[in-house]
Amino acid sequence: MKKFFALMFAAIIFLAGCGEVKEVQADVLPPPDPIETKLNSMTLEEKIGQMVMIGVYGTELNDDIIFSLNNFHFGGVIFYDRNLESVTQAKKFANDIEAAANQKAPLFFVTDEEGGRVTRGRNFLEVAPSQEEIGLTGDPEVAKFWATHNAKILKSIGVNLNFAPVADVGSKDTRSFGDDPQLVANFVDAAAQGYESENFLYTLKHFPGIGKSKIDPHKEISSVEDSKEILDAVDIFPFKKIIAAHDHSKFMIMVGHLRYDALDPVNSASLSPAVMTGLLRNELGFSGVVITDDLEMGAIKNNTDLQSLGVQMILAGGDIALVCHNYESQQIVYNSILDAVKRGKISEERINESVRRILKMKAHL
């Protein structure tokens, strides 16, 4: 009997040794997505604030700025010369605004540092030549050099996003690299590389290209009558090249206020589903942040009710409404979006789509 049990025990040991040993592991959950975590922590009011960028007045923190940030949760501030006196003052101003905002995501601090005549802080910063001058060199490396330079000087004053480079073809005000779409694309691409080398956020403007504008959009709207084929081959070409070659979370695209008959004969580009969703999102595949040009420009405010601008922008596919000059206008745009969500005209999930894109870009900050 003892012999039988010994043999049985040996057989069990043998079979156990030859058999497959399975380890039982506890389910390992993936780490939480920080973007979703931050999004879910926000109130509806905070989310909508992320979708409006404002201009402010003064060179130091004041009650108007504190009121705007605390009551409307605006997610970004654009600086003009009216806000800039020196490197030390500008940096302190940005830091004080950030601290007063006390938001769940960092603020965008923005300016228009294109070079040439469109520069900020020229009294104390070394400004770049105009894009036209850079384009005339024939060397895209010059564009990369000055983009790197812009990134460094803007960091020094607390700015973390530039509204440049201009990707328009053939504008007649020195703001374009040139008249040839391939040349412009090459120089814009080089500028993008310059900003990215400094881990600095940038903006392509003014989609789908305002080089053919007959009227200054700061004053009134005008139409571009070219066919879609010409727009594709010329005006849209530089944007398409950057979209295909660069990380969409590192740059915005600013949509202008012109009307393009071949794309949407009724709406300006900045309020057009055909332009922002059909062309920019679907056809070109851009998944990053889309911002409007200033909604207080004559081209837009003279032709559309201010209370509908933010709502139309979102329904068209945009993410951020830029309102640069009037505190009351900023609040009207914010409140109209909030009201549209509460009435069901815009879903909160649609708001979430935009805020996800914004938070993904802000993650680089």
NORTA-V19139 format. One record per residue. RES is the residue in one letter. PSI is psi in whole degrees, 0 to 359 (NA if undefined). D_FIRST is the distance of its C-alpha to the first C-alpha in Angstrom with 2 decimals. Layout:
RES&PSI&D_FIRST ; RES&PSI&D_FIRST
This chain:
M&317&0.00 ; K&322&3.75 ; K&321&5.24 ; F&314&5.01 ; F&326&6.41 ; A&318&8.58 ; L&319&9.88 ; M&317&10.67 ; F&318&12.40 ; A&320&14.29 ; A&319&15.41 ; I&316&16.72 ; I&319&18.55 ; F&312&19.98 ; L&321&21.21 ; A&322&22.68 ; G&326&24.47 ; C&338&25.91 ; G&166&26.85 ; E&127&30.25 ; V&118&30.51 ; K&126&33.20 ; E&135&35.20 ; V&115&36.54 ; Q&142&40.18 ; A&148&42.61 ; D&131&45.69 ; V&116&48.45 ; L&141&51.87 ; P&151&54.85 ; P&149&57.38 ; P&144&60.24 ; D&118&63.36 ; P&329&66.01 ; I&313&68.80 ; E&322&67.25 ; T&314&66.48 ; K&318&70.10 ; L&314&71.42 ; N&341&69.43 ; S&351&70.77 ; M&144&74.36 ; T&166&76.54 ; L&318&78.56 ; E&321&81.65 ; E&322&80.07 ; K&314&78.98 ; I&325&82.49 ; G&325&83.94 ; Q&339&81.98 ; M&10&83.90 ; V&128&87.36 ; M&137&88.83 ; I&160&92.03 ; G&154&94.95 ; V&171&96.14 ; Y&146&99.37 ; G&171&100.01 ; T&5&98.75 ; E&163&96.64 ; L&134&94.37 ; N&176&96.39 ; D&325&96.01 ; D&317&96.37 ; I&315&93.47 ; I&317&91.26 ; F&314&92.11 ; S&314&91.32 ; L&322&87.96 ; N&330&86.79 ; N&337&87.96 ; F&354&87.33 ; H&31&84.52 ; F&137&86.22 ; G&358&83.86 ; G&154&86.40 ; V&132&89.83 ; I&132&92.34 ; F&136&94.72 ; Y&178&98.34 ; D&334&101.06 ; R&345&101.89 ; N&355&98.61 ; L&124&98.76 ; E&325&100.86 ; S&168&98.87 ; V&313&95.42 ; T&315&94.75 ; Q&315&96.08 ; A&316&94.22 ; K&317&90.86 ; K&320&91.32 ; F&313&92.40 ; A&316&89.25 ; N&319&87.03 ; D&321&88.82 ; I&315&88.52 ; E&315&84.78 ; A&319&84.28 ; A&327&86.43 ; A&319&84.63 ; N&50&81.25 ; Q&169&79.48 ; K&349&75.88 ; A&148&76.82 ; P&155&79.31 ; L&148&82.82 ; F&129&84.35 ; F&122&87.46 ; V&154&89.60 ; T&172&92.95 ; D&91&94.93 ; E&75&95.12 ; E&324&96.11 ; G&164&98.72 ; G&229&102.45 ; R&344&104.15 ; V&84&100.95 ; T&158&99.60 ; R&150&99.00 ; G&30&99.80 ; R&342&102.13 ; N&341&104.06 ; F&0&101.20 ; L&149&98.74 ; E&109&99.22 ; V&153&99.25 ; A&159&98.37 ; P&167&100.95 ; S&158&101.15 ; Q&328&98.72 ; E&315&101.73 ; E&318&102.59 ; I&317&99.01 ; G&325&98.92 ; L&343&102.17 ; T&336&100.56 ; G&4&98.54 ; D&107&95.54 ; P&337&92.53 ; E&334&91.38 ; V&320&94.32 ; A&320&92.86 ; K&318&89.50 ; F&313&91.27 ; W&331&93.16 ; A&318&90.16 ; T&317&88.28 ; H&313&91.36 ; N&317&91.56 ; A&316&87.92 ; K&315&88.50 ; I&328&91.69 ; L&323&90.31 ; K&322&87.24 ; S&339&89.67 ; I&13&91.23 ; G&5&88.03 ; V&138&88.19 ; N&5&84.90 ; L&130&86.06 ; N&138&89.13 ; F&67&90.94 ; A&158&91.42 ; P&160&91.62 ; V&124&94.05 ; A&10&92.80 ; D&147&95.97 ; V&121&97.81 ; G&26&101.53 ; S&150&102.44 ; K&24&106.01 ; D&27&105.60 ; T&6&104.00 ; R&353&100.53 ; S&149&99.11 ; F&339&98.02 ; G&187&100.15 ; D&346&101.13 ; D&123&98.59 ; P&325&95.22 ; Q&318&93.28 ; L&313&94.98 ; V&316&94.31 ; A&318&90.65 ; N&320&90.28 ; F&322&91.93 ; V&320&90.01 ; D&318&86.76 ; A&319&87.77 ; A&318&88.67 ; A&317&85.28 ; Q&323&83.62 ; G&313&85.78 ; Y&317&84.75 ; E&329&81.08 ; S&337&81.28 ; E&11&82.18 ; N&45&79.55 ; F&137&82.51 ; L&147&82.77 ; Y&179&85.64 ; T&134&87.28 ; L&132&88.66 ; K&154&91.82 ; H&101&93.57 ; F&141&91.45 ; P&26&92.32 ; G&123&95.23 ; I&21&98.63 ; G&337&100.57 ; K&11&102.75 ; S&132&103.69 ; K&338&107.37 ; I&143&107.48 ; D&118&105.93 ; P&346&103.01 ; H&338&103.83 ; K&317&106.91 ; E&162&106.18 ; I&150&103.88 ; S&165&104.57 ; S&146&103.02 ; V&124&101.75 ; E&4&102.71 ; D&156&100.82 ; S&165&98.45 ; K&324&94.69 ; E&318&94.75 ; I&318&97.12 ; L&316&95.20 ; D&317&91.99 ; A&335&93.68 ; V&286&95.59 ; D&318&94.89 ; I&340&91.18 ; F&311&90.32 ; P&322&89.85 ; F&316&87.64 ; K&320&85.51 ; K&316&84.97 ; I&318&83.76 ; I&321&81.53 ; A&338&79.84 ; A&353&79.34 ; H&158&78.64 ; D&119&76.16 ; H&344&77.55 ; S&357&76.44 ; K&357&78.85 ; F&151&82.11 ; M&164&83.94 ; I&124&86.28 ; M&128&89.52 ; V&133&91.09 ; G&181&94.89 ; H&9&97.35 ; L&162&99.06 ; R&137&98.89 ; Y&108&97.85 ; D&325&99.32 ; A&342&96.87 ; L&313&93.87 ; D&101&95.12 ; P&355&98.85 ; V&311&98.60 ; N&148&96.50 ; S&156&96.70 ; A&323&93.65 ; S&351&92.44 ; L&17&92.20 ; S&118&91.24 ; P&326&87.88 ; A&323&88.87 ; V&308&89.28 ; M&321&86.54 ; T&306&83.80 ; G&311&84.82 ; L&302&85.99 ; L&313&84.50 ; R&304&81.07 ; N&309&80.36 ; E&315&82.38 ; L&346&82.16 ; G&25&78.73 ; F&125&79.68 ; S&6&76.97 ; G&197&78.60 ; V&131&81.12 ; V&125&84.39 ; I&147&87.30 ; T&158&90.80 ; D&171&93.96 ; D&124&95.85 ; L&357&96.33 ; E&5&99.66 ; M&150&101.29 ; G&326&104.24 ; A&333&102.62 ; I&314&100.07 ; K&337&101.49 ; N&351&104.81 ; N&355&103.13 ; T&142&100.14 ; D&128&99.73 ; L&323&98.07 ; Q&341&95.81 ; S&352&94.22 ; L&310&93.72 ; G&320&90.30 ; V&313&89.00 ; Q&320&90.34 ; M&315&88.90 ; I&315&85.38 ; L&333&85.67 ; A&343&86.86 ; G&4&83.78 ; G&167&84.96 ; D&323&83.12 ; I&130&85.76 ; A&125&89.31 ; L&120&91.60 ; V&104&94.39 ; C&339&96.32 ; H&330&99.38 ; N&121&99.74 ; Y&320&97.52 ; E&318&98.46 ; S&319&97.56 ; Q&317&94.14 ; Q&324&93.44 ; I&315&94.72 ; V&314&92.38 ; Y&309&89.38 ; N&326&90.21 ; S&324&90.81 ; I&314&87.34 ; L&316&85.75 ; D&321&87.73 ; A&324&86.77 ; V&316&83.05 ; K&329&83.53 ; R&355&85.46 ; G&6&82.80 ; K&327&85.04 ; I&132&82.63 ; S&154&78.91 ; E&330&77.05 ; E&325&74.65 ; R&320&77.70 ; I&316&78.55 ; N&323&74.98 ; E&314&75.32 ; S&316&78.29 ; V&325&76.90 ; R&313&73.72 ; R&319&75.94 ; I&314&78.01 ; L&325&75.02 ; K&321&73.54 ; M&318&76.83 ; K&341&77.05 ; A&334&73.60 ; H&345&75.41 ; L&NA&77.54
